[in-house]
Amino acid sequence: MKSPGSSIQRIFAFSWRDLLVSAFIFLCATVVCVLLHQMADTTDGFASPVYVLAVLLISRFTSGYLFGLIAAALGVICVNYVFTYPYMAFNFTISGYPLTIFTFLVVSLVTSALTTKTKEQDRLRLENEKVKLRADLLRSVSHDIRTPLTSIIGATSTVLENPDLSEEEQRALLADVRDDAQWLIRVVENLLSITRIGDEPANISKESEAAEEVLGEAVRKFRKRFPAVSVEVHVPDELLLVPMDPILIEQVLSNLLENAVFHGETTTRIVLSVQREGNRARFVVQDNGCGIPPEKLHTLFDGALKCDESAPRDGKRNMGLGLSVCMAIVRAHGGTMEAENTSSGAAFSFCLPLSKEEPI
């Protein structure tokens, strides 16, 4: 739990970036008032709303209350001293003017407080979503790891305690152990991917990578595990460079390819493609399997990782973990992701921006 001291420090935190942003916005507001004064030969009545707008913008684009409060105080001073007759002098004797100044100060402070409070609520909402994602991941992993581990222990114990087993029976049991071990590796890789994402999207290190190379590496690993499944790769004729963390995006593609096999059930063919769409790159994984149950289409990416109790408990029926990891990685890159049923199966697609700008 965060201490009250840390909350106060965050609310009144100082940063040079916020100082520069505040100074720029306040300077622009002052220039606007000067121009109004020169054109209309007066700024009485015009300066107050201009500085209220400046306070609103400063509160929106800076962290905490500090610079919004400073801007509100400086706005009152400028309105009274610079842009109200008699100019370049304080005058609180004008009829009704003290009330006007007091109202402006209150409006500025309330605007600053409300804007900062809204940003704080957005930050808390994002933190709660991250906590929920981690909790869901732990619940999912507790199931996904326990079942294959039990299977591995059972198979190895059978081989060790029954030396009279035929070579064919031993090979079958060891093949099951290998499959379960590969599934555990997939779960661990997903967890490592989530760990790499961290608490802020800025932790993603993006470099311009050739999309076809990332697709090729994901397909190469997939074919080693599923040689019987046909994979077609379609890429643009011209080189498509996409800002990304190639290891994380490769993990997304690997998850989607494996999901097409595990959950498509009848999948024998997968088409993997990438193409430019405006200022984005769209990656698509389409299979010829049984498709996605319509009732689950709208909840695939909502973080609900509960296992299907009606499905066999083989540790491989829960699609939620992999898809939640995929969505988290794509969002950290500033992209979007969606799924749909097609006439011949299911299609998962995600878009990544072609600029290196971080998501807001």
Residue pairs with C-beta under 8 A, 6 or more apart in sequence:
10 63
10 64
11 64
11 65
11 66
11 116
12 64
12 65
12 66
13 63
13 64
13 66
14 66
15 63
18 62
18 63
18 64
18 66
18 67
19 67
21 58
21 61
21 62
21 67
22 58
22 62
22 67
22 70
22 71
25 54
25 57
25 58
25 61
25 71
26 54
26 58
26 71
26 74
26 75
28 54
29 50
29 51
29 53
29 54
29 75
30 78
30 82
32 50
33 43
33 46
33 47
33 50
33 51
33 78
33 82
33 83
36 43
36 46
36 47
36 50
37 43
37 83
40 46
42 85
43 83
43 84
44 83
44 84
44 85
46 83
47 78
47 79
47 82
47 83
47 84
48 79
48 100
48 104
51 71
51 75
51 78
51 79
51 104
51 108
52 75
52 104
52 107
52 108
52 111
54 71
54 75
55 68
55 71
55 72
55 75
55 108
55 111
55 112
56 111
56 112
56 115
58 67
58 68
58 71
58 112
59 65
59 67
59 68
59 71
59 111
59 112
59 115
59 116
60 115
60 119
62 68
63 119
64 116
65 112
65 113
65 116
68 111
68 112
68 113
68 115
68 116
69 109
69 112
71 108
71 112
72 105
72 108
72 109
72 111
72 112
73 105
75 104
75 108
76 101
76 104
76 105
76 108
79 101
79 104
80 90
80 91
80 92
80 101
81 88
81 89
81 90
82 88
84 91
84 94
84 97
85 91
91 97
92 98
92 101
129 303
130 199
132 303
133 194
133 303
133 324
133 328
134 194
136 303
136 304
136 305
136 320
136 324
137 191
137 194
137 305
137 321
137 324
139 305
139 306
140 305
140 307
140 318
140 320
140 321
140 324
141 187
141 191
141 321
143 307
143 313
143 315
143 318
144 183
144 187
144 315
144 318
144 321
145 184
145 187
145 315
146 315
147 313
147 314
147 315
148 180
148 181
148 183
148 184
148 315
149 180
149 184
151 176
151 177
151 180
151 315
152 177
152 180
152 181
155 173
155 174
155 176
155 177
155 180
156 173
156 177
158 165
158 173
159 165
159 170
159 173
159 174
165 173
180 315
182 225
183 315
183 316
186 254
186 255
186 258
186 322
187 321
189 251
189 254
190 251
190 255
190 321
190 322
190 325
193 248
193 251
193 325
193 328
193 329
194 325
194 328
196 203
196 245
196 247
196 248
197 203
197 204
197 248
197 328
197 329
197 332
201 331
201 332
201 333
201 334
201 358
201 359
202 358
203 332
204 245
204 248
204 332
204 333
204 358
205 245
206 243
206 244
206 245
206 333
206 356
207 243
207 244
207 245
207 246
208 241
208 242
208 243
208 356
209 241
209 242
209 243
209 244
209 246
209 249
210 239
210 240
210 241
211 235
211 240
211 241
211 242
211 274
211 281
211 283
212 233
212 235
212 239
212 240
212 274
213 246
214 242
214 244
214 246
214 249
214 250
214 253
215 233
215 235
215 253
215 272
215 274
215 283
216 233
217 246
217 250
218 250
218 253
218 254
218 257
218 272
219 231
219 233
219 257
219 272
221 254
222 229
222 231
222 254
222 257
222 258
223 229
223 231
225 258
226 258
226 261
228 268
229 261
229 267
229 268
229 269
229 270
230 268
230 269
230 270
231 257
231 269
231 270
231 271
231 272
232 269
232 270
232 271
232 272
233 272
233 273
234 271
234 272
234 273
234 274
234 275
235 273
235 274
236 274
236 275
236 276
240 274
240 275
240 276
240 281
241 354
242 281
242 352
242 354
243 333
243 352
243 353
243 354
243 355
243 356
244 333
244 352
245 333
248 329
248 332
248 333
249 283
249 329
249 333
249 352
251 325
251 326
251 329
252 283
252 325
252 326
252 329
252 330
252 350
253 272
253 283
253 285
255 322
255 323
255 325
255 326
256 285
256 322
256 326
256 348
257 270
257 272
257 285
258 322
259 319
259 322
259 323
259 348
260 267
260 270
260 285
260 287
260 289
260 345
260 346
260 348
261 267
261 270
261 287
261 289
262 316
262 317
262 319
263 289
263 292
263 317
263 319
264 287
264 288
264 289
264 290
264 291
264 345
264 346
265 289
265 290
266 288
266 289
266 290
267 287
267 288
267 289
267 345
268 288
269 287
269 288
270 285
270 286
270 287
270 288
271 284
271 285
271 286
271 287
272 283
272 284
272 285
272 286
273 283
273 284
273 286
274 281
274 282
274 283
274 284
275 281
275 282
276 282
276 354
277 351
279 353
279 354
279 355
280 335
280 351
280 352
280 353
280 354
281 351
281 352
281 354
282 349
282 350
282 351
283 349
283 350
283 351
283 352
284 347
284 348
284 349
285 347
285 348
285 349
286 342
286 345
286 346
286 347
286 348
287 345
287 346
287 347
288 344
288 345
289 345
289 346
290 345
291 341
291 342
291 345
291 346
292 300
292 339
292 341
292 346
294 341
297 339
297 340
297 341
300 319
300 320
300 323
300 339
301 323
301 324
301 327
301 337
301 339
303 324
304 320
305 318
305 320
305 321
305 324
306 320
307 313
307 317
307 318
307 320
308 317
308 318
311 317
326 337
326 350
327 337
330 336
330 337
330 350
330 352
331 337
331 359
332 359
333 352
333 353
333 359
334 352
334 353
334 357
334 358
334 359
335 350
335 351
335 352
335 353
336 350
336 351
337 348
337 349
337 350
337 351
338 348
338 349
338 350
339 346
339 347
339 348
339 349
340 346
340 347
341 347
